[in-house]
Amino acid sequence: MPFDDPNNPDNPQGAIPTSSSGDDHLSRTWSETIFPMKLYDILCNPDFHHAISWMPHGRSWKVLNKDYFMEEICPQYFA
């Protein structure tokens, strides 16, 4: 099932089903679903490479400058 609109009145609290079986305990909120997309955008932005970047093997990432990350980057993406 594609992403549902979190503003849809038939989709209370922005829940997005992750299973067609209707298991409520498997649903995620819209913000939980888009977090990986926002993180990927941050990691791909060369302006932020001094504060957060992929590890050399490419399987994980690391915050290099916590203060800058929390004060400058997070408010732009998670306000």
C-alpha positions in Angstrom: 0.0 0.0 0.0 1.4 3.4 -0.9 2.0 6.1 1.8 -1.3 7.5 3.0 -1.9 11.2 3.4 -1.4 12.1 7.1 -4.1 14.8 6.8 -6.7 12.3 5.5 -9.6 12.3 8.0 -10.0 8.5 7.4 -6.4 8.1 8.6 -6.5 9.3 12.2 -3.2 10.4 13.7 -1.4 9.9 10.4 -1.0 6.2 10.9 0.3 4.3 7.8 -0.5 0.7 7.6 2.6 -1.5 7.1 0.7 -4.7 6.7 -2.4 -5.6 4.6 -3.6 -7.9 7.4 -4.8 -4.9 9.4 -2.6 -5.5 12.4 -2.9 -2.2 14.3 0.3 -2.9 16.3 2.3 -2.8 13.0 1.2 0.7 12.0 3.6 3.7 12.0 3.0 7.4 12.2 3.7 9.6 9.2 6.7 11.2 11.0 8.2 7.7 11.8 7.9 6.8 8.2 9.6 9.9 6.8 12.5 10.0 9.3 14.7 7.8 7.1 14.0 10.0 4.1 15.0 13.1 6.1 18.1 11.5 7.4 19.1 10.4 3.9 18.6 14.0 2.7 20.8 15.3 5.5 23.5 12.7 4.8 23.5 13.6 1.1 23.9 17.3 1.7 27.6 18.3 1.3 27.1 21.4 3.4 26.6 19.0 6.4 29.5 16.6 5.9 31.5 18.3 8.6 28.7 17.5 11.1 27.3 14.2 10.0 28.5 11.7 7.3 28.5 8.1 6.2 31.1 5.8 7.6 33.7 4.7 5.0 32.1 1.3 4.5 28.7 3.0 3.8 26.7 0.8 6.1 26.2 3.4 8.9 26.6 7.1 9.7 28.2 9.1 12.4 27.5 12.5 13.9 30.9 14.3 13.9 29.8 17.7 15.4 27.0 17.1 17.8 26.5 20.8 18.7 26.2 21.9 15.0 24.0 18.9 14.2 21.6 19.7 17.1 21.6 23.5 16.8 21.6 24.0 13.0 20.6 20.8 11.2 17.9 19.3 13.3 15.7 22.4 13.5 15.7 22.6 9.7 14.4 19.0 9.3 12.7 18.2 12.6 11.0 21.4 13.7 
